Amino acid sequence: MGFFSSLGSALSSLGGALGISNTATKLMVGVLGRLNPVIGTVLTVIDIASTVLSIAKKLGLFDAAEKVEDLGDKAIQAADKGIKPENYKTYEEYVEAIRNFEVDPEKSKEIKEYDKLERGAQVALGLTMEKFGSGIGELLVEFSKRPDLWVAGTERIPSYIDYLKNNDVPVKPLQDYMAQKSILLTDKKDIEGMVRAVEKAINPQVSEDKISDIMRSLRVPSE
């Protein structure tokens, strides 16, 4: 079963809904659907779900203590009570309603961990894309083509997103670089500076050769 196998029906159920939350949901569904082929082959359910929530935490959208499976559990049970994205003007309002929802512990035991992770990832990415645009989702798709970079350190991708935010660097140049599109020389230098800063923060002993290898990996997807 694909990680995001339920997304097609989820999107159809939102087809008649209006407002920002629906736009965020469509963007989120599109991105997660494109991640589906790598699940169970080079990346695990936990790789995807934990990274998505970690990014959202870096961006200040979720508290450090919030867990992706708990969000998923709440979202699944809340849906049975009519708490769904299409019933809110924004995805943020929907997420707040989920946070305030009290789960039934007995029902929680009946919900598979896999399903909780799936729904939790949807919730975290939906809010992230509403707040910060589709570029972050596109970066996730590009990183999924480079699983060696994804799984080498669980905080690598969130750290890159955090750098972009804190240094007011646009997402698109990195997105274009990873998609093997032409970019300005100044943008390439900015990306090199970002890679050096992030990788040294992750591992202060990282060599310049390793940084060069990572730059190449960002440019060319894994075989």
ChimeraX attribute file (.defattr): number of C-alpha atoms within 10 A of each C-alpha:
attribute: neighborCount
match mode: 1-to-1
recipient: residues
	/A:1	8
	/A:2	14
	/A:3	22
	/A:4	21
	/A:5	13
	/A:6	15
	/A:7	20
	/A:8	12
	/A:9	9
	/A:10	13
	/A:11	16
	/A:12	11
	/A:13	11
	/A:14	18
	/A:15	11
	/A:16	9
	/A:17	16
	/A:18	14
	/A:19	14
	/A:20	17
	/A:21	25
	/A:22	24
	/A:23	19
	/A:24	24
	/A:25	24
	/A:26	18
	/A:27	20
	/A:28	25
	/A:29	21
	/A:30	17
	/A:31	21
	/A:32	24
	/A:33	18
	/A:34	15
	/A:35	22
	/A:36	20
	/A:37	15
	/A:38	18
	/A:39	18
	/A:40	12
	/A:41	9
	/A:42	15
	/A:43	18
	/A:44	13
	/A:45	19
	/A:46	16
	/A:47	15
	/A:48	25
	/A:49	22
	/A:50	20
	/A:51	23
	/A:52	25
	/A:53	27
	/A:54	25
	/A:55	24
	/A:56	25
	/A:57	19
	/A:58	19
	/A:59	17
	/A:60	12
	/A:61	17
	/A:62	18
	/A:63	12
	/A:64	12
	/A:65	7
	/A:66	13
	/A:67	16
	/A:68	24
	/A:69	22
	/A:70	18
	/A:71	24
	/A:72	25
	/A:73	26
	/A:74	24
	/A:75	27
	/A:76	22
	/A:77	19
	/A:78	19
	/A:79	12
	/A:80	9
	/A:81	10
	/A:82	10
	/A:83	19
	/A:84	19
	/A:85	26
	/A:86	22
	/A:87	17
	/A:88	19
	/A:89	15
	/A:90	19
	/A:91	27
	/A:92	21
	/A:93	15
	/A:94	20
	/A:95	24
	/A:96	10
	/A:97	17
	/A:98	23
	/A:99	15
	/A:100	10
	/A:101	16
	/A:102	10
	/A:103	16
	/A:104	11
	/A:105	9
	/A:106	8
	/A:107	11
	/A:108	16
	/A:109	10
	/A:110	8
	/A:111	14
	/A:112	12
	/A:113	14
	/A:114	14
	/A:115	18
	/A:116	22
	/A:117	24
	/A:118	26
	/A:119	25
	/A:120	26
	/A:121	26
	/A:122	26
	/A:123	25
	/A:124	26
	/A:125	28
	/A:126	31
	/A:127	24
	/A:128	27
	/A:129	20
	/A:130	20
	/A:131	15
	/A:132	14
	/A:133	15
	/A:134	20
	/A:135	15
	/A:136	20
	/A:137	24
	/A:138	22
	/A:139	21
	/A:140	21
	/A:141	21
	/A:142	22
	/A:143	21
	/A:144	24
	/A:145	20
	/A:146	20
	/A:147	17
	/A:148	16
	/A:149	17
	/A:150	20
	/A:151	18
	/A:152	9
	/A:153	11
	/A:154	15
	/A:155	16
	/A:156	19
	/A:157	21
	/A:158	20
	/A:159	20
	/A:160	20
	/A:161	19
	/A:162	19
	/A:163	17
	/A:164	16
	/A:165	15
	/A:166	9
	/A:167	9
	/A:168	9
	/A:169	16
	/A:170	12
	/A:171	19
	/A:172	16
	/A:173	19
	/A:174	25
	/A:175	23
	/A:176	16
	/A:177	20
	/A:178	23
	/A:179	17
	/A:180	13
	/A:181	11
	/A:182	10
	/A:183	14
	/A:184	10
	/A:185	9
	/A:186	10
	/A:187	16
	/A:188	16
	/A:189	11
	/A:190	15
	/A:191	19
	/A:192	16
	/A:193	11
	/A:194	19
	/A:195	19
	/A:196	20
	/A:197	17
	/A:198	20
	/A:199	19
	/A:200	15
	/A:201	13
	/A:202	14
	/A:203	10
	/A:204	10
	/A:205	9
	/A:206	13
	/A:207	13
	/A:208	11
	/A:209	9
	/A:210	12
	/A:211	18
	/A:212	14
	/A:213	12
	/A:214	18
	/A:215	18
	/A:216	12
	/A:217	17
	/A:218	23
	/A:219	19
	/A:220	16
	/A:221	17
	/A:222	13
	/A:223	5
